[in-house]
Amino acid sequence: MVRYNDALDKDESGRSETREENLFNRFPPEEEHFLTTPSVVIDSGGRIIVWYLPGALTTMIMVCFFAHLHVILSYLDVKIAQWRTHWSNFHASPDGMVIPGCINISPAWFQQGREVHGFSPEVSAALKGDAGRNITTSLQRSGIIVSAALRVMHPDLYWARMETQVRLGKWAARYELDEMHYHLQRWTSVFNVVSIICNRWSPPHRDPKCRPAAFDIMTTAGMYHPVVMDFMNLGIKFLYDSGSMLASSCQLVRHYMNVEEGNRIVTAWYMRDSIHNFVGTPSTEYAKYDRVNM
């Protein structure tokens, strides 16, 4: 996967079929797999590329998450600006229990186009004001779960992200950024951004701002017919039932998932390299199979 990553452009979106066909022909998967049981995907150099944990979220955890969801629903967004928020990529809830849309939530991140020198992190719009405090509280259980998972999946990355959150908190306190400091104190995840996505299908894509050696963690919950998550360039498909957890670098992996009915909520937890760079946290290497605490 190192050579594959070297062949990718800096802002590779995965949306060009011609470009992706060329990459697929240069780096074809040796065989295809359909995974339905807990699995770890490793490349030829022993680097861990994917963790797949079906059933990671218990029914009790998912019920609790849905109970807190009403705090966030009013902030869900559907636009025409790009495919991630385009109305045509969302389907209606059959019973009105879920509002289609998506939202990015962070106690400290760079606004789009401001990940350059001269700008500072800000609290995301949804967390500003009194309502934002309820949102941070509603995400605490999920934040603890994905942090515990990362501690096992990639220990070095876990500690690097823990250090980043601590440094951000000290920076916010130093400059008397009270709202940011409040949320950072109560933010339980080592990831500093979560995207909450309701009833959206995802066309083939990558997330170019993710580091190749890092993991993003996605969870899915709801009532819907069986869905397959396709990691296209790896030749691997996963049964993506409610309660599943997937961890991978969404820059390395071109992924696709289609669901057109039912109620489905995805939480995607991640951290941008720009935040690590802002506070001076060193980058980590790939997780290796022989270094994972099993």
N, C-alpha and C positions, 0 to 999 in steps of 0.2 A: 504493500500500500504506500510505501514511501515513494517509490518511482511513480505510482499513480498520482500521488499528491503533487509531485514535481511537475507533472504534465498539465495540471490545472492552472488556469489563469487566476489572478488575484480575486476577481469579482465573478467567478464562475457561478451562474445562476441555475444551470441544469435545465433551462427552458428551451435551448436550441437543439432541435432533433438532429440536425446535421452535425453539429459539434459533438453531441453525445454519441452518435453512431460512430464517429471517428474514434472517440475514446474507447468505446466498447470493442471495436475491432482491434485496437492496439493492446487492450488489457481485457481479453475475454475471460469470464469465470470458467474455471475448470469443469464445473458441473453445477447443476441446479438443485436446490433443496427447498422443501416446504416444512417449516418447523412449527410444531405444536406443543412442545415440551420445553422446560427451562434449558437454555442453551447459552454458550459463550462462543463467539466467532473470533478466530485467531488467524492472522496472516502467516506467511511462511517464515517470518522473522520472530514469531512468538508475540507479536503485538496484538493486544485485544482491540478488536474493531467494534464489536457489538455485544451487549448483554440483552438477553430476552427472558423476561420473567412473567409468563402468563399467570394470572391469579395472584399477583403481588398485592393487590388491593382487596381486602376482605369486604364482604357485604356491609359490615358495620362501618367501615371507613368510608365507603361510597355513600351510604345513607347520610353520614355526618356531613360529607362534602356537599351533597345536594341540599341539605338543610341550611347550610351557610350560603348557598349560591344566590339567594335572593338579594343579598347585599351587593352583589356585583352585576346582576342582570341589567340594571338600568344604564350601565356604562358600555354595554356591548355595542359594537360599531359595525355598520355595513355601508360601504362606499362604492364608488366606481373608479377609484384612483389606481388600484392595482389588483392582481388576482387574489391576494390574501384577504382583502376586504370587499371584493366585488360581489354584489348581490347574487349574481348568477351561480356562484360557487356554494351557495347555502340553500338548504331546504327547510321547509316549515316543520314545526313540531306537530305531530299528529294529535296531541292532546293539549297543546298550549303550555306545557310544563317547562319548555326551554325556549328562550329567545335566540334565534339564529344571529350570529355575529362573533366578533373577537375583540379582545382588548389586551394591551400590554401593561403590566403593572411592575413598578420598580421603586424602591426607596431612594435610589441614586443611580441615574443613568444619563447618557448623553442623548439629547434630542437629535432626531434625524438630521444629518448634514453638519453636526457640530462635534464630530469625533476628531477634531484637529486642535492644534495648539491655540490657546487663547480662550477656550471655552471650558466651563466647569460642569460637573454632573448636576442634575436637577432631580427633584421628586417628580415622578410621572403624574400626569394630570389627574388620574383617577384617585390618587392618594392625597390630593390637596383638600384641605377643609376637614370638617368633623366627620363626614361620611368616609373619608379615606382611612380614618382610624379603625372603623369597623371592618373595612376590607382587609387591612393588615391582620387583624385578629382572626378573621375568617379563614385566612390562608395558613395559619400557624401549624395545624396538624399536617397538612400536605407538605409544608416546608421541612418539617422534621423527618418525614418518611423519605423524601428524596435525598436529603442530606445523609441519612443513615445508609441509604443504598450506595451513594457515591463513596462513602467511607470504605466500603468493601470493594467496590468496582475499581476505584482509582485513588488509593490513599494519598499519593503525593498531590494530586489535584485537589482533593478535599482540603488538605492543610493549606495549600496555596490560596484557595478561595476563602477559607476561614481567616487567614491573615489579611486578605484584601478587605473583607468586611470590617475587621477590627480597625484597619488603617483608615477606611472611609469614615467610620464612626468618630475617630479621633480628629480627622480633618473637619468634619461637620461641627464638632464641638468647638474646635479652635476658632472657626470663623462664625460661630454663633448662628448656625443654620438650624434653628430649633426644630422646624418641621421635619427636615431630613434626619436629624439626630433622633427624634422621637421614633420614627419608623424603623431606622436601623437598629435601635435598641430592642425592638419587638419583632423584627424580621427573623424568622427561625431557620431560613434556608441559607446554605452556603452559595446557592445561585442567587444572583441579584436581580434577575428578571423572570417573570412568569407570563406566558401568553395563555389566556383562557379562550378556547375556541369551541363554539357550539354549532353542531349540525353543518359542518363544512366538509366538502370533499377537496382533496389536495391533488392537483395535477403534478406530474413529474417535476421535481425541482431539487435544488440544493439550498443551503443557507450559508452564503459565502462569508459571512462575518464570524462564523464559528472556527475555532482553531482545529486543525486536523488531529492533534494529539489529545484533544479535550473531549469530554462527553457532555452532551445535552441529554436530559431525561424527559421522556414523554410518558404520560399515563392516560388511560382512557376509561370512561365510566358511562353507564347509561343502559338503556333498553333498546337494542337494535339487532338486526339479523347479522350473522357472522360476516366479518369483514377481513380482508387480507391486506396487510401492509407489505408492499413490494419494494425491496432494496435492489433496484434494477441492475446496477453495475456490479453487484456482488453475486447475482444469480440466486438470491435467497428471498423467499416469501415467508411471512409469519402470520399465523392466525392471531388476529388482533381483537380478541374478545374483550368485553367489559372486564375491568380489573387488571388488564395487562400493563406491563411496564417495559419500555424499550430505551436503551441507552446507547448512543453512538455519536460520532462526529457527523453532524448533518451537513458539513462541507464535503467530506469524503464520500458520503453515501447519497446517491440520487434516489429519492424515495417518492412513493406514490401510494395513495389510498383513496378508495371510493366508497362512500356510503350515501345513499339517497333517500333513506327513510328511517324512522325511529328517532329516538333522542340520544345524542352522543355528545359528551363533553370531554375535550382533550385539555390537559395541562401540559405545557411545554416549558421546562425550566432550563435556563441557560445563563451564561455570563459572557459579555463581550471583552475581547482582548484590550479594548481601549480603557476599560475600567482598571484592569490589572496594571496597564502602563501608567495610568494617571497616579496611582499610589505607589508604583515602583515594585510590584510583586513579580519576582522572576517567573518565567515560563516553565512549565513542566514538560517532561518527555511522555512518550506513549506508555500506557500501562502494559506491563509484560505479564504473561501467564504465570511465570514462576515467582512473581512478586505480589500476587494478589493474596490477601488474607482470606483464605477459605475457611 
